[in-house]
Amino acid sequence: MSKTEQKDMKKVHYATRRLAAMLMALPLALTATAYSGTHIYNGDGIGHGAPVPPNYLSDQVKLTGYGTAGDPTQWPSGFTKGNSAFAAGIYDGNGDVWMVPAGADRVVRINTATGVMTRLTNAWPSGITATQANKFTAGALDGNGFIWLAPSSADRVVRINTATGAMSGFAGWSAAGVTKNATVTFTGAVYDGNGSIWLVPGLGSRVVRVNTANGTMTGYTGAPSGGGSASYNGGVYDGNGYIWMIPSAANAVCRVDTSTGAMTAFNGWPAGLVRGSNASFHGGVYDGRGHVWMIPRNADSVVKIDTSTGAMTRYADWPVGFTKATNAFMGGAFDGRYIWMAPYAASHIVRVDTLDGSMAAYNQWAEMPGFSKGSADFMGGAFDGRNVWMVPWTADRVVSINPLWWLTLGTAAWEAAVSGEETSVAVTSNVNWTVSSSDDTWLTFAREW
């Protein structure tokens, strides 16, 4: 063995001993993961993606933008983004986030490892006009590799084969008792894990269930309605056979039994809550511990619903330096503990801790040269198991929220991506350690543990 090899071997042994010693010294600092299950029901009420293991982000994060002209991750050629571009993001479980086009003329997917974007070149089904505004406002991945787009102004549901990009249209509205036109819209799509996609009505009187085997539709009535631009903005599956429809102008939360279609209204709003006259909430998440959390658009509070009783709790202790205003958030993403609310008009990304409702705010937009926070930037998000992705409505780029000092230890191998001043270590037992005041030398030694 050469002297260089001997020196490198000593570094490896020293690094191994140092890491092991630090981990052994930390048992009193262990914090159990917030999520009780093995996988997150990965959705924000607007986009419903593949389940991923809980793996919550560290306190310190970095923002990364994708879509800047001249960059390798710029928007793909032959694609028109336009304004009001995308309404939701869906993680497919295979490394890509698919963005649901509202005003954009194509479906675009972004590779979560490289940030490179690809537009679908497949032809839209008959009846769909690529340049149509507000074509689709939600989408869901089923259990067989297909994404189903929920129509707003479009006249049909569109199914995308994520392996080939091929698209098919389904418009069996009459069987569901629906007359579909531009004023009958759907604002949420949820997969129930049992062969059906459920479309949540924005404007319209019926919840529609789509059979993923053949595209046939069934309509259900009984949801409490409301005035304004949309009765509901999204729906959340709770893992126990129920979908919770998030009220926009409706006067109650509505729970749908996916086995029967029966609906139950809950309107025991918390004392002190100011919902606003319209667009109260936009999307929500299920925390894996028996609660649905509703993301406030015009409401003044985040609201948590106990799925066993329907009881509600409000949280409005907004972070210092952040002022909650109208049209604040639309959708977001859940990492197993934290909800990352996507800022539409809000000045900050706000993170909600589902353990206690406490909040933190992030606005380091300057990390992305050329980006200026506007009044209608992001709509929806997705979590890929490592990073949160925010989908652009009028923003000029896709933005990912990346944890700093992330070290993942596997059973046989490990990998590290290092920056910042703190290390958040996630291991296969779903327990997090925090290692402070470390340099990065020992984290770069070898890939085998």
Secondary structure as UniProt FT lines:
FT   HELIX           3..24
FT   HELIX           27..29
FT   STRAND          31..32
FT   STRAND          47..48
FT   STRAND          61..66
FT   TURN            69..70
FT   TURN            72..73
FT   TURN            77..78
FT   STRAND          86..91
FT   STRAND          96..101
FT   STRAND          108..111
FT   TURN            112..114
FT   STRAND          117..119
FT   TURN            126..127
FT   TURN            130..131
FT   TURN            133..134
FT   STRAND          136..141
FT   TURN            143..144
FT   STRAND          146..151
FT   STRAND          157..161
FT   TURN            162..164
FT   STRAND          167..170
FT   HELIX           173..176
FT   TURN            182..183
FT   STRAND          186..191
FT   STRAND          196..201
FT   STRAND          207..211
FT   TURN            212..214
FT   STRAND          217..220
FT   STRAND          232..237
FT   STRAND          242..247
FT   STRAND          253..257
FT   TURN            258..260
FT   STRAND          263..266
FT   TURN            271..272
FT   STRAND          281..286
FT   STRAND          291..296
FT   STRAND          302..306
FT   TURN            307..309
FT   STRAND          312..315
FT   TURN            320..321
FT   TURN            326..327
FT   STRAND          329..334
FT   STRAND          338..343
FT   STRAND          349..353
FT   TURN            354..356
FT   STRAND          359..362
FT   HELIX           365..367
FT   TURN            369..370
FT   STRAND          378..383
FT   STRAND          388..392
FT   STRAND          398..403
FT   STRAND          406..409
FT   STRAND          413..417
FT   STRAND          422..427
FT   TURN            428..429
FT   STRAND          431..436
FT   HELIX           441..444
//
